[in-house]
């Protein structure tokens, strides 16, 4: 019995870094979970932070599954910890959207091992459950960690679904759907992207200043399971394309493209590509027509492509940059 209880405890570790990349705190919080803590989301509300921990499954029980919610202050002190139960089998806290002080988490749920769907878990700043919306779309397997936004009364999600095609390098591929969902979880519009996307790419989806949609994606070129293309796309709320522009490509590896909308209406993207000569990171700014305004790059790792064990054991993807407005890396 003791072993069963201990195996149900996992730990969530929170780190805080200053702009100079100095670790200011690292704290561990215990949480109830039957399995591993793999997908958490953090969102800032004033001087505090709300963290949703991975879902848990109550072993050998008919009880509903649930999620761990934490609130910490800017020094990492725990303010409260809550356990919220849901109506569906719980898995990952895939993405989060903030509207005022309300949070909308996209959860990946399991109907059974082979059939998964998504739901939207609505909570306030106190961690109280306000709503749980099931999205009627089975075989949903993944959402990027910024794969949801809300315009008016509709949610918009970049939703990856299972694909029959096999990718030589990444073992499997997924077809990405951009979906429009009403407050009841019904899909009112869907845009399918034919080219298979890479597995577990954290797509970024945001609302633009003119209340349209901006997002990034990486897809595999049809008929060429090696070549990857990164795109920046703008769509309207009817899921019609306004413009799309290629922001990068690689014959080898290409990291997930990160995206940050700016107050001036422009967009900054960053990603890393693997070449024979090393790992190159690129950061670029685009205007609201998809025109690139500037681009900077740097080598992040030297070595042959997958040429040694060191290549596998080195952290090679740059997740973010501190830059000046003109892109100079600080």
Order of alpha helices (4+ residues) and beta strands (2+ residues): alpha-beta-beta-beta-beta-beta-beta-beta-beta-beta-beta-beta-beta-beta-beta-beta-beta-beta-beta-beta-beta-beta-beta-beta-alpha
